[in-house]
Amino acid sequence: MKKLYYHPFSSYCQKALVAFYEFDIPFEGLNIDGPPDGPPMQELAALWPMRRFPLLVDGQRTVLEATCIIEQVAPQLIPADRQAALEVRMLDRFFDNYVATPQQKVIFDAIRPEADRDAYGVAEARKMLETSYAWLDARLADGREWACGSAFTLADCGAAPFLFYADWTHRIGAQFENVHAYRRRLLARPSFARAVDEARRYRHYFPLGAPDRD
């Protein structure tokens, strides 16, 4: 049985969960919510001293990082064609680096003591999100259903939670109609809808205040 160390409210954990739920892949989930010295976190720390999650134990193999976990459990989410696979991986990195990273910059700043906050860094992160929304909106203007065309892929596994939380953190402007439509399609995808529902009870953790929607 695959063993996944995760937290339901974590965007990167949801990225991995979408792949599991897409194909009904069985796994044992170890929710690390709880005291920092609780058994799941102790197990995680013994496997990975960075204490970052998700982390997968699959037989004798320990797999770090959501993208690698998806490649391990659901390789069918990456096309066999080399050029198509390159595009999927490129979009996977786009959503990680240019949506998730600036979004988390804003969140992590909000939970710091006020004296330690970085107003300049937050402003730059918000600019990056605006640029990312514009780039993605133009890319989706050709009518594609998913990030890389008609097939749901690795890239969409990350896009789902990252755009979900990004819109809570730095609202996607009304002018980005294609991004809004894509986000709605992702929210309607049963695999992601399941991840969202499982995380609802943790919404009070969101430091900016979770909106009364989604």
Beta strands, then each sheet from edge to edge (+ up, - down):
strand 1: 2-6
strand 2: 27-31
strand 3: 55-58
strand 4: 61-64
sheet 1: 2+ 1+ 3- 4+
end
